[in-house]
Amino acid sequence: MPVDVVWMGHASVDVRLGPARFVTDPVLRDRLAHLRRHRGTSTLAAGAPDAALISHLHHDHLDVPSLRRLPPSTVLVVPRGAGALVGRAGHDVVEVGVDDVVEIAGTRITAVPAEHRGNRFLTRRTAPPLGFILERDGQVVYFAGDTDLHPVMHELPRPDVALLPIAGWGPTLGPGHLDADRAAEAAAILEAKTVLPIHWGTFAPRTGRRREPDWFDKPADRYQAAMAREAPSTRLHLVRPGDTVHRLVD
């Protein structure tokens, strides 16, 4: 069964496992508060994803206006506690916690823990940050969400495709994130067959790129070097936001 993806930018990935289709942390806008999109696309390809998988409550991952733009048939799979927030988008909602399993479009989806903050800025809302394992017809896709290295990575099924964050939307990263070096370490721990690095080179503060133009592209070069050192047997697909990758797995 082929696995095809469109990395729309940041943590938004349009994943197709055979006939099933999922979108992760969809941000379908070019502006989020002080952030501006510099690469990638805010336009979802034609057709309806079977589900949108939301990793955590931060605004650059859970954007309610973007969820309203999804087709009504798309199910929202969200961390437990986020249902009331996303319910305003007008979709069926499934709340999940760590180790919960749901089946959508013939695909087994398991929520796994992530090392990140679970609060929503400027509100009292909180929910556990998650990653997701998608399994269908023997293929395994791991979407890490926003996370740092986590002990559970040693226990996950070996992914055919790992979607791993390697940076963020600024020149520095706070706690609870993988940088390029630790993302390569994660690939080695996971024993991933294929990695597509995400969460870099998409959004930046409105004036951020003018002040420090180099940081926007550096994560990709650092990650390529780190993967050669830490996980040389893993196949690396290093693409720019907005690119389509056909047949990550044949």
Secondary structure as UniProt FT lines:
FT   STRAND          3..9
FT   TURN            10..11
FT   STRAND          12..17
FT   TURN            18..19
FT   STRAND          20..24
FT   STRAND          31..32
FT   TURN            33..34
FT   STRAND          35..37
FT   STRAND          51..53
FT   TURN            59..61
FT   HELIX           64..68
FT   TURN            72..73
FT   STRAND          75..79
FT   TURN            80..81
FT   HELIX           83..86
FT   HELIX           87..89
FT   STRAND          93..96
FT   TURN            98..99
FT   STRAND          101..104
FT   TURN            105..106
FT   STRAND          107..113
FT   TURN            121..122
FT   STRAND          130..136
FT   TURN            137..138
FT   STRAND          139..143
FT   HELIX           151..154
FT   STRAND          161..165
FT   HELIX           180..190
FT   STRAND          194..198
FT   STRAND          203..205
FT   TURN            206..207
FT   HELIX           208..211
FT   HELIX           213..216
FT   HELIX           218..230
FT   TURN            232..233
FT   STRAND          235..236
FT   TURN            241..242
FT   STRAND          244..249
//
